[in-house]
């Protein structure tokens, strides 16, 4: 799934893996439908066209799958209102997927936005408090 959808950008393939009532819960408290998630993937891949996501580890227990992942890409387009920097960044995250039969019903995702913005040079690295300069 990661290779097809996130790495190859075949966003419409998402429909093969999810239920029609699928929802995603983001680390910022947003709830996305499948359509909104497809838009997020397209926007992310436009900003990071060489994006590659690697699953680092997986735990599967009673219909709940948790996996830790790492993504890397070169920032060549606007992302979260940050213009292209040309920098290659890496971000790590975790996803938890709830299945109904063999399809994803719901998932929760969290990733380190601060680390990504630091890698892009938007947030200074080092002491002090974390305050975005957007």
N, C-alpha and C positions, 0 to 999 in steps of 0.2 A: 504494500500500500504506500509506504513512504517513497519508494523508488518511483512508482508510477505517478503519484499525485504531486508530491513536493519536489522531487528531484527532476522528473521529466516534464512537469508542468501540465500533465494530462488531467486537468481539473474535473472534467465531466466524468471521469472514471470513479470519482467519489461516490456516485450514485450506486455503484455495484457493491459498496461496502457498508452502506448505512440504511437505516429504516426511514420511511417518509417523515416520521415525526422526530427525527434526530435533532438534538440540540448540543451545542458546545458551550461550556462555561469557561471564560477566560480568567487569567490572573488578575485582571482589572475589574472583575465583577460583571462583565458583560455576558449576555447570553446570545449566541449566534445560531441562526438556522443554517441549513445546508447551503442555501443560496448566499447568505452572508459570508460563510466560511469560504466558499468558492471565490468570492470577491476579495477576501483577505489573502488567499493564496495567490491570486493573479497580481494583486498590488505588491505583495512581497517579492514575487518572481520578477516583476518589472523593475523593482529597485535593486534586486540581487539576481541577475539573470543566470549566474553560474552557481546558484544555491545548491548545496549538497547536504542532505541530512542523513546522519548515521545513527542507527539504534545501538546504544551501548549495552543495555541490559533489559531483560523482560522478566516479569513475574506474572504468572497466570494462575488465578485462584477463583474457582466457583463463578465464572462468568465475568470477573473483573480482571482486566489486563492492565498492568502498570508497566510503563517503559521509560527509561532514561535515554535521552537523545542529545545529539550535538549537531548543530548546523553551522555551515561556513559558506560565506559568499562575499563577492566584491560589490561594494555599494556604488552602483552606476546610475541610479535614478533616485528621485525623491522618495523618502520613507519617513513616515511620522513627521512630516513637514521639514525634514532635514534634507537639504539638497545633496546631490551626489558628491561623495568625497573621494572616490576611487580607492578607498581603503578596503582591505579584506578583513572581515571580522568573523569571530566565532562566538556562538551563544550556546548555552546548555539549558536544557529544560526537562520537564517530566510531564507525561500524559497518563491519564487514567481513563480507560474505556470500559463502559458497561455494555454488555452484549445481551441481545434478545435473540435467541436461536443463534445464528451465525453472523448476524448483522449488528453494527454499532447503533445503540439506541441513544447513548449520551456519552459525552466525554468532558473531562476537565483537563486544562492545560495550564502550566506555569513555566515561565522562562525568565531569565535575568535581563530585563530591559536596561538596567543601569550598566551592566557589563558591556552590552552592545553599544550604548551611547558613549561610553568611555572609549571603546575601541574605535568609534568614529571620530573621536576628538571633540564631541559636543559637551561632555561633562569632564571637567578636569579630574585626573587621577591623583590621589594623594589625600592628605589630611583634610580635616574639616568635615562639614556635613555634605550630604548628597543633595544637590539642588540643580535640576536641569537648567541649561541655558538654551531654551528653545524660543 
